[in-house]
Amino acid sequence: MKKAQNSINAAQNPAQNPAHNSAGNSVDNSGEGGFDYDLLPGLIGYNLRRAQTAVFQDFSESLKDCDITPGQFGVLILIEANAGLNQTQLGNAVGIDRSTVVAVIDRLEGRGLVLREPAPNDRRSYALRLSEQGQTLLAQARTKVAEHEARISQGLNMDEQKQLIGLLSRLREPSL
């Protein structure tokens, strides 16, 4: 709650917002032909969204030859790392509802990338694992994702990368 209030205060008081100068006037830090973005460049959410869009576009372009989405890549990674997990566990790990998990697994299974087998301890659920084809595709995708990560982080040293990941993780945590 305190973080949200600080953001609201910054938006309401331009002099305290880093996108404004001490007189409260907008500072053009966009580098795009002098266009006035007002308080947007000083907002965390705005900058996160701009960065996420750029990263997502590059990620998608990187994986186009693999014909998988960023979300499917994450699902394949989790299944490989946790072979035998069920769809409920996968949904909880990814943060998506059961019907969405079923649809994603249906697509991946239809492409021969994921196998659904009866769970050994619960006949009502399925254990998930990668097929050989899924393992092969994921190995190719890992290489492309490593190249993508190197591209998007080229302006950051290792300490800055760790710091950025740490800060983003803190934003992800619920405020108490």
N, C-alpha and C positions, 0 to 999 in steps of 0.2 A: 504494500500500500504506500509506503514511504517513497519507493522508487517512482511509482506512478505520480504521486503528488509533486515530486521534484520535476518531472517532465512537464506536468501541467503548469507549474510555476515558471519554468523556462519559456514555455510557449506564451504565457500571459505577460511575462516581464522580459521584453526583448533585450534589455541592457544586460541581463544575466545569461543570455543565450549566446553561445560561441559563434553563431551565425550572424550576430549583430555586433556593431561596434559600441563603444561606451555611450554614444549619444542615442543608441537604440535604432540606428539606421541599419538596413540590410547590408551585409558584406557579400560581394559577389565572389564566392569561392567555388563556383561551379565550373569555371573554365570554358563555358559554352557560350561565347559571344556576348557576354554581359547580361544574359537573361537573369532576372531577379527571382530567385527561389524563396525569398523571404526567410521564414524560419526553418524551412525544410532541411537544409544541410546540417542544422544543429540538432535534428531529431534522430534518436537512435533507430527508431522503427523505419524511418525513411531510408537511412543509410543501410540498414540490414536488408531491406527489400531491394534496393538497387544492387547491392552486392550479391544477394541471393539470385536475382535475375541473371546477372552476368555469369555466375558460377554454374547455375542450372543450364543455361544455354551451352556453355562450353562442355559441361558434363554430358549433356544429351548428344552433342555433336561428336564427342569422343566415343560414345557407345553406339553410334548409329550402325556401324558394321556388325555389331553383335545383335542388333535388333532387340534390345531390351531397354526399358525405361530405368531412370534412376531408382524408382521404388522397387522394381523387380530385381535390380542389382542388389539392393539392401536385403531383400527377402532371400535371394540365393546365398548371400554371404551368411546370413543367420542360420539357414538350413544346413549349410556346409559345416559351420562351427558347432552346431547343436543337432547333429543327425539324430533322428528319432523323435524330435519335438513334435507336439501336435499343433493343430491349427489354432486352438485357443491360446496356447503359449506363444505362438508366433504373433498373433494379433496383439497380445499384451505387450510383447517386446517392441513391436513396430508402432503401436498406438492406433490401430485401426480395428473397426468392428468385425464381427464374425462373418457377416455376409460379404464384406469387401475382401477378407482373407480367402474365402471360398472362391470368389471370382478370380483373384490373382493366381491362386493355386491351380484352378481349372485351366487358365491360360498357359501357365508354365508346364503343367502336366500334358496339355494338348500338344505342346511343342516338343515333348519328350525330354524336358529338362529336370523335372521333379517326379518322384515316385511317391505315391500314397499307398501305404501298406497298413493292414490292421495293427493297431497298437497292441503290444504283447500283454499289457496289464489292463487294458480297457477296450473291449470289443466295440464300444460305441464310437471310438475316435480313431483317427488315422495317424500313424507315425510318418513323418516326412523325411525324405532324404534326396540327395541329388542323384540323378542317373549319370552314367558315364558321359553322355552328351552334355549334361548340365555341368559336370566337373570340368570338361574341356572348355566349354563356353565361358565359365566363370574364370578359368585361368587366363584366357584371352582378355576378358573384361578387366581383371585385376591389373594387367599390364597397361591397358589403356587408361584406367583410373589413376594409376601411379603417374603416368605422363601428364594427365589432367591436373593432378594435385601439384606437380612441379611447375606447371604453367601458371596456375592461379596464385601460387605462393612465391613466385620468383622475386617479388619485391620485399619479401620478409625473410629475415634470418631465422634460424631454428628457435632461438629464444622468443622471438616475436610470434612465430607460429604457435608455440606452446602457450604463450600469453593470450593470443587471440582465441584459441580453443578454450582456455580456461575462462575467459570473460564471457564467451558465448554460452558455455555451460552454466555459468552463474545466472545468465538471463533466462535460461530454460527452466531453472528451478522455480517452483512456486514460491511467491512471497508469503511470509508468515507474519 
